[in-house]
Amino acid sequence: MRRTLTMAAAVATLLLPAGPLPGAGAGGGAQAAVGRWSAREAQAFWTAERMASAAPLPPAEPAPPAGTLPAEAPSGPVAEPGEPVPPSTPTPAAPSSAPATAPEPAPVRRPAAALPAAAAPGVGQNFDGIPVVGRMFVVKGAGSYFCTASVVASPGRNLVLSAAHCLLGADTQRVAFVPRYTRAKPQPYGMFPVLRDAAGRSRIWIDPRYRSRGVDRAAGLDVAFAQVGPNAAGVPVQNVVGGNRLVTGAGYAHPQVTLIGYPSSAARPRRCVNRTTKFTSRDARIPGSFLRIDCTGYPGGTSGGPFLVRYDARTRTGDVVGVIGGWKTGGDTADTSYSSYFGSDIRKLYAKAVAGAKAG
């Protein structure tokens, strides 16, 4: 598998404890301040050199044998206090004739910039990126890593979307989102830290079944939302770069999808346009149906990259209907990518993130 790391620690609102930092470069051994993680602190830690040296997440652990659960998994799903227990098996809702769409974001005024002419369908090409998509940097264990993430429109104007396997794990710390990162311009809009609560736990939302069943058995739930603080100038991320609209229940087949991700050690992100199809797994260890897209050159690091439909060159945003992840945490080759289906489970997770971000 090319994009993942299996970590066993998450709850419905995945709260990742802060703690002693590993020696990941200068200052890496400093103690993380409990309850604090500002844009200025994130900038001090995630220097241009450290960002450039960050690696894609290492491969996931093998799936457990068919018909078994991980040893540490509880017998039933984990629910948040006061909430009903979700169904025992995550099953995507049948696509409806009226897809659910998040509220239309207020337009962000910025100079229009046309994307380079698309190559043939399914052929990826590196480009200078778009403001709404960037790298999500994390510290795990003794290393610095990254995935891809994007801003999703929300009332608080402060949510980003990625793959759950990118942000899963009790040792995930120092999390920060950098929109439109390139090696030549590592912080064109500043840095937006994933906020912590007073106890020093990052504000990330992942379905609890993804943790209890693991990345294979719950591959249909490989989605995460994270609340980010403002940049060093005090401006919320959506005010700076805009936000994609979350669309759920839109089906699997889309005639034209723009796929954006940050591959491995590439200095710039990658773009590809192609259609998506429905893929139903025949592997009992990885049940479910997923969006599938053939796009060349999407290895490690691209996990969490958005599947965008109806991309608007004026606002440089679109409707997000998937993220690279899901089946084999995104796929086992660099030329075909997958996404969990955005159905009712993802809509509910988004609602929890919106409510949680509002409550602070």
MOVENPE-V89360 format. One record per helix or strand of 3 or more residues. SS is the DSSP state (~ for helix, > for strand). FROM is the first residue (numbers start at 0). LEN is the number of residues. If there is no record, write none. Layout:
((SS/FROM/LEN) (SS/FROM/LEN))
//
This chain:
((>/12/4) (~/38/7) (~/47/6) (>/132/8) (>/142/10) (>/158/4) (~/163/4) (>/171/8) (>/191/3) (>/201/5) (~/207/10) (~/218/3) (>/223/5) (~/236/5) (>/243/5) (>/253/8) (>/269/11) (>/288/6) (>/305/7) (>/316/7) (~/326/4) (>/335/5) (~/343/16))
//
